[in-house]
Amino acid sequence: MSKRHTTKPSGPSQRQLRVGEMLRHALSEILMRGEIRDPDLDDTPVTVTQVIPSPDMRHATVFCEPLGGKNADLIVAALNKHKGFVRGLLGKTIALKFTPELRFIEDKSFAEAQRIEDILKSSRVQRDLQAQREKEKE
């Protein structure tokens, strides 16, 4: 008897990626149209950076960021408060057997990228890089 080696996939499946991208586009359109009536969301453009559906497609985590990153906690809380309404709008837009439950989370990757950029531009790092260049010239 030969043994079969079964390995778990090491990331999201192609279907998850495809559905996540479809959900991202649909959510972006819904947010752009401004159909959610909430004073916290008025006049605040929100970017949906990524949507990760669960393997069974019943739940989806939506990573989003308000333009400029200001009041992100307030915006994400407002989106989570209206997630049922957004899910209803989403169900009319997409062609899936089930419309996934949504969970909105702030995408902190922009803030992290800015923090790294600030560190790299700092005088200490520039000084160290200059010292390294001088050593290499010797």
Secondary structure, DSSP 8 states (H G I E B T S, - for coil): ---------SS--HHHHHHHHHHHHHHHHHHHHT-S--TTTTT--EEEEEEEE-TTSSEEEEEEEEGGGTTHHHHHHHHHHTHHHHHHHHHHH---SS--EEEEEE--HHHHHHHHHHHHHSHHHHHHHHHHHHHHH-
